Amino acid sequence: MACSEVTDGRVIYLDNAATSWPKPGEVCTGMVGFQTGIGANPGRSGHRLSVEAGRVLYQARERVATLFNVDDPLRVIFTLNATDALNIAMRGLLRPGDHVITSSLEHNSVMRPLRRLEKKGVGVTVVPHGGEGLLDPGDIRNAITGETKMIVVNHASNVTGTLAPLAEIGTVAREHGLLLLVDAAQTGGSFPIDIIADSIDLLAFTGHKSMMGPQGTGGLAIGNGVDLDTFVPLKTGGTGSRSESEEHPDFLPDKYESGTPNTIGIAGLGEGVRFVLEEGVEKIRAHEMSLAAKLVEGLGTTPGVTLYGPGDIDRRVATVSFNIDGIMPSEVGYMLDEHYGIMCRVGLHCAPAAHRAIGTFPEGTVRLSIGYFNTADDIEQAIEAVNDIAKEA
């Protein structure tokens, strides 16, 4: 059962790429239970409630480690979100003179930190995507120089839904001794990820999307091949450990976690990940992609509608962007909400580089993104609504 309450008529929520909704009931129960039954600061005191808060934190760490096949839960660092995790990784490991390779479909969570680092002397190469937003690992290989240190790619575009060939990119990274940083904001919890099998060194994830947790949660999974001695923390401060020293701890996870954590949020995230593990990532993906296939087929046969992203459903996630000839995306989004009760996202989706790559800048697209709690009826109504709007264009 999901925890949700709609008091304003039925809503068809198709904005799961922004944040998943509703959440599993266990998430709400876990957060309320933490706040009413524990509420203490983990690792800061020796009393039983503080110890119990620490247990909640570690249990969530273990579940995330299981989800991504991280062999040591202490290598799972909790952050505010994927943006926070990406900044920790890039700004902590890259130095002036280093070179980074990324793709043309990246979110601003990657592009903005890279552009700031570029001004400080880090070289950046943006590899273009081919047709349908597909990335060729050979193009990444060809962009490698003697100064290249890191490859940064999103696992799936939040605009086109296109999946990156992670295993192949990981092979390129290993062959050249490069770090692979993956933005898994759009796939963590809804697509199988194995950081060992996929040769991922650093995996940034967000808790509030397919991992079913609350907003304000996320993290960074650190592979065994990362040299922690050269990985500088983004911030330092209180950790509850080694309080006798004014030097920041150099061990995991404390090296990259300063200040009181969002324990109530992580309690919810832990329950969200437990839900994902119990349901099974493969089952979740199968459900979402069956609905995505129905949506792509329905919109693809609608006159005046242009779809973006791969036609092959196996090469994408359940995020579908489109435009209707003669109508601005913002107007389509307004009509879907106001007249049909369909929640979507329109515009540039914080990914202007991606929209430039697919030719939809500056207006952007209309994006419908499917989640585990959506139904076939939701998709049928969405197709019918877009058909109606397109006929009026």
FENJO-V344386 format. One record per residue. RES is the residue in one letter. NEAR is the number of other ideal C-beta (glycine too) atoms within 12 Angstrom. Layout:
res=RES near=NEAR
res=RES near=NEAR
This chain:
res=M near=13
res=A near=24
res=C near=25
res=S near=19
res=E near=12
res=V near=15
res=T near=7
res=D near=9
res=G near=12
res=R near=16
res=V near=24
res=I near=35
res=Y near=34
res=L near=45
res=D near=34
res=N near=42
res=A near=44
res=A near=30
res=T near=32
res=S near=44
res=W near=33
res=P near=27
res=K near=41
res=P near=37
res=G near=23
res=E near=30
res=V near=40
res=C near=28
res=T near=24
res=G near=37
res=M near=36
res=V near=20
res=G near=22
res=F near=34
res=Q near=21
res=T near=13
res=G near=18
res=I near=28
res=G near=21
res=A near=28
res=N near=26
res=P near=38
res=G near=31
res=R near=22
res=S near=19
res=G near=15
res=H near=16
res=R near=13
res=L near=22
res=S near=22
res=V near=20
res=E near=25
res=A near=35
res=G near=29
res=R near=23
res=V near=39
res=L near=42
res=Y near=27
res=Q near=27
res=A near=46
res=R near=36
res=E near=25
res=R near=37
res=V near=49
res=A near=35
res=T near=26
res=L near=44
res=F near=43
res=N near=25
res=V near=34
res=D near=19
res=D near=24
res=P near=28
res=L near=26
res=R near=36
res=V near=44
res=I near=43
res=F near=49
res=T near=42
res=L near=33
res=N near=34
res=A near=46
res=T near=31
res=D near=33
res=A near=42
res=L near=45
res=N near=35
res=I near=38
res=A near=46
res=M near=42
res=R near=29
res=G near=34
res=L near=36
res=L near=39
res=R near=21
res=P near=14
res=G near=17
res=D near=30
res=H near=29
res=V near=43
res=I near=41
res=T near=47
res=S near=46
res=S near=39
res=L near=47
res=E near=51
res=H near=41
res=N near=29
res=S near=38
res=V near=44
res=M near=35
res=R near=24
res=P near=37
res=L near=38
res=R near=21
res=R near=18
res=L near=32
res=E near=23
res=K near=13
res=K near=18
res=G near=16
res=V near=29
res=G near=27
res=V near=36
res=T near=28
res=V near=29
res=V near=33
res=P near=25
res=H near=36
res=G near=22
res=G near=19
res=E near=27
res=G near=41
res=L near=32
res=L near=41
res=D near=24
res=P near=32
res=G near=17
res=D near=27
res=I near=38
res=R near=24
res=N near=16
res=A near=29
res=I near=27
res=T near=19
res=G near=12
res=E near=22
res=T near=32
res=K near=35
res=M near=42
res=I near=51
res=V near=50
res=V near=52
res=N near=51
res=H near=49
res=A near=48
res=S near=47
res=N near=50
res=V near=50
res=T near=47
res=G near=51
res=T near=42
res=L near=41
res=A near=46
res=P near=29
res=L near=36
res=A near=24
res=E near=25
res=I near=41
res=G near=35
res=T near=22
res=V near=33
res=A near=34
res=R near=24
res=E near=18
res=H near=27
res=G near=18
res=L near=37
res=L near=38
res=L near=44
res=L near=51
res=V near=48
res=D near=48
res=A near=49
res=A near=51
res=Q near=50
res=T near=45
res=G near=48
res=G near=48
res=S near=45
res=F near=39
res=P near=28
res=I near=41
res=D near=26
res=I near=40
res=I near=23
res=A near=16
res=D near=34
res=S near=34
res=I near=45
res=D near=37
res=L near=48
res=L near=48
res=A near=48
res=F near=54
res=T near=47
res=G near=48
res=H near=37
res=K near=46
res=S near=50
res=M near=52
res=M near=47
res=G near=46
res=P near=38
res=Q near=27
res=G near=26
res=T near=43
res=G near=45
res=G near=52
res=L near=51
res=A near=46
res=I near=42
res=G near=35
res=N near=20
res=G near=23
res=V near=32
res=D near=17
res=L near=26
res=D near=11
res=T near=15
res=F near=31
res=V near=22
res=P near=32
res=L near=28
res=K near=20
res=T near=21
res=G near=21
res=G near=21
res=T near=29
res=G near=27
res=S near=23
res=R near=17
res=S near=16
res=E near=7
res=S near=13
res=E near=10
res=E near=15
res=H near=23
res=P near=26
res=D near=20
res=F near=19
res=L near=28
res=P near=39
res=D near=30
res=K near=31
res=Y near=41
res=E near=41
res=S near=25
res=G near=24
res=T near=23
res=P near=39
res=N near=35
res=T near=40
res=I near=35
res=G near=36
res=I near=47
res=A near=45
res=G near=40
res=L near=53
res=G near=47
res=E near=37
res=G near=50
res=V near=44
res=R near=30
res=F near=37
res=V near=42
res=L near=28
res=E near=18
res=E near=26
res=G near=17
res=V near=31
res=E near=16
res=K near=19
res=I near=39
res=R near=33
res=A near=21
res=H near=26
res=E near=45
res=M near=34
res=S near=22
res=L near=38
res=A near=44
res=A near=27
res=K near=29
res=L near=44
res=V near=39
res=E near=20
res=G near=28
res=L near=39
res=G near=24
res=T near=16
res=T near=27
res=P near=16
res=G near=23
res=V near=35
res=T near=26
res=L near=35
res=Y near=40
res=G near=42
res=P near=34
res=G near=23
res=D near=18
res=I near=30
res=D near=18
res=R near=26
res=R near=42
res=V near=45
res=A near=44
res=T near=53
res=V near=50
res=S near=51
res=F near=43
res=N near=36
res=I near=34
res=D near=18
res=G near=17
res=I near=28
res=M near=22
res=P near=35
res=S near=22
res=E near=22
res=V near=42
res=G near=35
res=Y near=20
res=M near=26
res=L near=38
res=D near=27
res=E near=16
res=H near=20
res=Y near=29
res=G near=21
res=I near=38
res=M near=35
res=C near=42
res=R near=33
res=V near=35
res=G near=30
res=L near=29
res=H near=41
res=C near=27
res=A near=44
res=P near=25
res=A near=35
res=A near=44
res=H near=35
res=R near=22
res=A near=32
res=I near=37
res=G near=21
res=T near=32
res=F near=20
res=P near=14
res=E near=25
res=G near=32
res=T near=44
res=V near=45
res=R near=47
res=L near=49
res=S near=49
res=I near=44
res=G near=43
res=Y near=37
res=F near=29
res=N near=37
res=T near=22
res=A near=20
res=D near=14
res=D near=36
res=I near=34
res=E near=22
res=Q near=29
res=A near=43
res=I near=33
res=E near=23
res=A near=36
res=V near=42
res=N near=25
res=D near=23
res=I near=37
res=A near=28
res=K near=17
res=E near=17
res=A near=20
